[in-house]
Amino acid sequence: MKSRSSLMKARVLWFWRYMKFYFLSFVAVVIAILYLVEVLNCYPIIVSGFMSIIGISILWRSQILDARQFTDHRPNTPRNAIMLWPTGKPIEASLRMGMLGSLGLKARATVSIPEDATIGKKVDFLLHQVNDIQAIIGNLDDRIDAVDTSQTNKSREIKTEIDNLKTSLEKTIAGHIVGTYDANFFGIIITMCGILIQSFRS
């Protein structure tokens, strides 16, 4: 007995959650057909107007939910449109130029060697200069490798964040649009039924 009661409750909840708008759409279509074949004759103008108002109200509610759901994207609601009214005030554009950081290399003063120096001293001087240049190049290589590694890691983090944001956004949009599909369907059907009754019975 308990299982039958729980099954009945589950079916009622299923009907209320998934089928109520389709059932109401079916009822609206049947009422419209009965008015069109003149089986029903009571107040067709009032009935058609009432059905149209219900349908338009449902679609209007869906628009309001859309505007609230995606308020960060500033949908063109009447309030946002009014807020964008041009006031004629000059727009002050502030440009901020980004400064590139220096590599931290200090200029080295080149010490000239006397002309009467021996070949050995000249060779030693040149070798010393080559060693300094190689040290600078090695320092640059280390810095470039460090920046490259940092950029690679940052790119991976940004890609992960973008993927997570994309998944979250898709779930939000799908949940909203799919979740209101049946209500919008009923709104469209009942509005069309109201228009048909008003067109053929007025």
C-alpha positions in Angstrom: 0.0 0.0 0.0 2.8 2.3 0.9 4.7 1.6 -2.4 1.5 2.3 -4.4 1.1 5.6 -2.5 4.7 6.6 -3.2 4.3 5.7 -6.8 1.2 7.8 -7.1 3.0 10.7 -5.5 6.0 10.3 -7.8 3.7 10.3 -10.9 1.9 13.5 -9.6 5.3 15.2 -9.1 6.4 14.0 -12.6 3.2 15.5 -14.1 3.6 18.8 -12.2 7.3 19.1 -13.0 7.4 18.0 -16.6 3.9 17.9 -18.2 1.8 20.7 -16.7 2.6 23.2 -19.5 2.1 20.7 -22.3 -1.2 19.7 -20.7 -2.2 23.4 -20.5 -1.2 23.8 -24.1 -3.4 20.9 -25.1 -6.3 22.4 -23.2 -5.8 25.8 -24.9 -5.8 24.1 -28.3 -9.0 22.2 -27.5 -10.7 25.4 -26.3 -9.6 27.2 -29.4 -11.0 24.4 -31.7 -14.3 24.4 -29.8 -14.6 28.2 -30.3 -13.7 27.9 -34.0 -16.3 25.3 -34.7 -18.8 27.3 -32.6 -19.4 24.6 -30.0 -18.5 27.3 -27.4 -20.0 30.7 -27.8 -19.7 32.5 -24.5 -17.6 35.7 -24.5 -15.2 34.8 -27.3 -13.6 38.3 -27.2 -12.9 38.1 -23.5 -11.6 34.5 -23.7 -9.3 35.3 -26.6 -8.0 38.5 -24.9 -7.4 36.5 -21.7 -5.5 33.8 -23.4 -3.4 36.3 -25.3 -2.6 38.2 -22.1 -1.5 35.0 -20.4 0.7 34.0 -23.3 2.4 37.4 -23.6 2.8 37.5 -19.8 4.7 34.2 -19.8 7.0 35.4 -22.6 7.5 38.7 -20.9 8.5 36.8 -17.7 11.0 34.8 -19.7 12.5 38.1 -21.0 12.8 39.4 -17.4 14.5 36.2 -16.3 16.9 36.5 -19.2 17.8 40.1 -18.3 18.4 39.1 -14.6 20.4 36.0 -15.5 22.8 37.8 -17.8 22.8 41.2 -16.1 26.6 41.4 -16.2 26.4 41.4 -20.0 24.1 44.5 -19.8 21.2 43.3 -22.0 19.3 46.1 -23.7 16.6 46.5 -21.1 14.6 49.7 -20.9 16.5 50.8 -17.9 19.9 50.1 -19.5 18.8 51.9 -22.7 17.8 55.0 -20.7 21.1 54.9 -18.8 22.9 55.0 -22.1 21.2 58.3 -23.1 23.9 60.7 -24.5 24.3 63.6 -22.1 26.6 65.7 -24.3 29.4 65.7 -21.7 32.9 65.3 -23.1 34.3 61.8 -22.7 37.7 62.0 -20.9 39.8 59.2 -22.2 42.8 58.5 -20.1 45.6 56.6 -21.8 48.0 54.8 -19.7 51.2 53.7 -21.4 52.7 50.5 -20.0 56.4 50.7 -19.3 58.6 47.7 -20.1 60.9 46.6 -17.3 64.5 46.9 -18.0 66.6 43.7 -18.1 68.8 45.0 -15.3 71.9 45.1 -17.4 74.4 47.7 -16.4 76.5 49.4 -19.0 80.1 48.4 -18.8 82.8 51.0 -19.6 85.2 49.7 -22.1 88.7 50.2 -20.9 91.1 50.8 -23.7 94.4 49.1 -23.7 97.6 51.0 -24.4 98.9 50.8 -27.9 102.4 49.7 -26.8 101.0 46.7 -24.8 102.4 43.3 -25.6 100.5 40.8 -27.8 99.9 38.7 -24.7 98.2 41.5 -22.8 96.1 42.4 -25.8 95.0 38.7 -26.1 94.2 38.6 -22.4 92.2 41.8 -22.6 90.2 40.4 -25.5 89.6 37.1 -23.7 88.4 39.1 -20.7 86.0 41.0 -22.9 84.7 37.8 -24.5 84.2 36.3 -21.1 82.2 39.3 -20.0 80.0 39.1 -23.1 79.4 35.4 -22.6 78.4 36.1 -19.0 75.9 38.7 -20.2 74.5 36.3 -22.8 74.3 33.5 -20.2 72.4 35.9 -17.9 70.0 36.8 -20.7 69.4 33.2 -21.5 68.6 32.4 -17.9 66.1 35.3 -17.8 64.5 34.3 -21.1 64.1 30.7 -19.9 62.6 31.9 -16.6 60.2 34.2 -18.4 59.3 31.5 -20.9 58.6 29.0 -18.1 56.5 31.5 -16.2 54.5 32.4 -19.4 53.9 28.7 -20.1 52.6 28.0 -16.6 50.5 31.2 -16.7 49.1 30.1 -20.1 48.1 26.8 -18.7 46.4 28.4 -15.7 44.5 30.8 -17.9 43.4 28.0 -20.2 42.2 26.0 -17.3 40.3 29.0 -15.9 38.8 29.7 -19.4 37.7 26.0 -19.7 36.1 26.1 -16.3 34.3 29.4 -17.1 33.1 28.0 -20.4 31.7 24.9 -18.8 30.0 27.0 -16.1 28.6 29.4 -18.6 27.2 26.6 -20.8 25.6 25.0 -17.8 24.0 28.3 -16.8 22.7 29.1 -20.3 21.5 25.6 -20.9 19.8 25.3 -17.5 18.0 28.6 -18.1 16.9 28.1 -21.7 16.1 24.4 -21.4 14.4 24.9 -18.1 11.9 27.5 -19.5 11.3 25.7 -22.8 8.0 24.2 -21.9 6.7 27.4 -20.3 7.7 29.4 -23.4 6.0 26.7 -25.6 2.8 27.1 -23.6 3.0 30.9 -23.9 3.4 30.8 -27.6 0.5 28.2 -28.0 -2.0 30.0 -25.9 -1.2 33.3 -27.5 -1.7 31.8 -31.0 -5.0 30.3 -29.8 -6.2 33.6 -28.4 -5.3 35.3 -31.7 -7.2 32.6 -33.7 -10.3 32.9 -31.6 -10.2 36.7 -31.9 -9.6 36.6 -35.6 -12.4 34.2 -36.5 -15.0 34.9 -33.8 -14.8 38.7 -33.4 
